[in-house]
Amino acid sequence: MEIDRERLILNKISASRRLDFRWLDDSEITDIKRVLEGLYFEEKLSTTEIARKLHKSQYCVWNICRRLGTSLRTPDEGGRIYAPKRAPNHRRLFDGTILEQAYLKAFARGDLDVRRVSSLAILVSATTTHPDFVSLFASLFRTYGPVYTYPVYDKARGYRWKVAARLDLSFSFMLEQKGSPCTSFSSKKEFFAWLAGIIDSDGSVGIIHSGNYARLNLQISNQDVSLLDYVRIELGREGFFVTGPYRNYIKGQKTRTWHIRYNADMFYLLLQRGEDVRRLLPMMPLRHSEEKKRRELALRLPIPALWKIVGEQVEDLKREIAEGVADSVSRAEDAYKVTRHKKRWESATLRLSPA
């Protein structure tokens, strides 16, 4: 009977598009907390494993636990628990499709640092404040090799998460140098898979307030002007009107929203005809959860879309993403301070130990 009750609660969480605590009574909230904490503390499942079990995003599970007041493990504690589940230094040959390879090539030319670290391995890494990026990174590489997540801090960017994966040399195609000519593609599907990688790493689906209406645009940013020129020309051949590249940040400048400091000039392209954006979005196999949510909302908007009708949905999505980032930064700060404190304590213990 208890098992049936637990399954009922899990099904309720899984079926809810957005679990709203305002419509739950105290007994339901207590039951949800008991079941989730049972999975987390007793069965030792990670938030990623629980999210997979519930068919939700990892951020969704984080958010529910935070609202329930559940104290989550630090990355170090998680590493000690889950290390035995991972095969040590296991790396698997890349066996994905041509479309997956095209996507990864483009993704690497945006947010990733890719380097050959030995005669046998490629190291892929990035830093981020976005929990959905952490989830995306893990989903792309965890079947091919060990994936690591840990908190970092620097004065220019503040607290963030670093994600890294050690991969087999069959991923050498990701070493394509930034600034080098873009690979030609054998089909439109391959090009749009590549473009999805560009959008997921350095692009954004925009829904902006323009007069009394909501207007769609698509912005693609990169430090590589030749890459942006290639995108503009190829999209132009497909009948899309793209303007740019324009310079929007100079070296050393910080972004307005996330306060990221650039180490080189940043340029962008703009697709700002609503009909072009609506036609292009379904063609790209986007994987980043934030961009998928923006795409879903953009394609759901009526034509024309009055802001007084759709504005609240747009602002809710912006708020959801911003809250996720703020929570992620807070968790990174807490985890970093705990890790640093432990290292200091261990160092002091070693110094005070008798010879």
FENTA-V666478 format. One line per field, one symbol per residue. burial: 1 if it has 9 or more other C-alpha atoms within 8 Angstrom, else 0. Layout:
BEGIN
burial=???
END
This chain:
BEGIN
burial=0000010011101100000000000000101110111111000010110111010111111110110000000011010000000000001110000011111111111111010100001111110111111111110011011110111110001011111111111010011100000000000001111111111111111110100011111111110110111111001100011100101011100110000011001111111111011100000101111011111011000000111001100100100010011101110110110110000000000000000
END
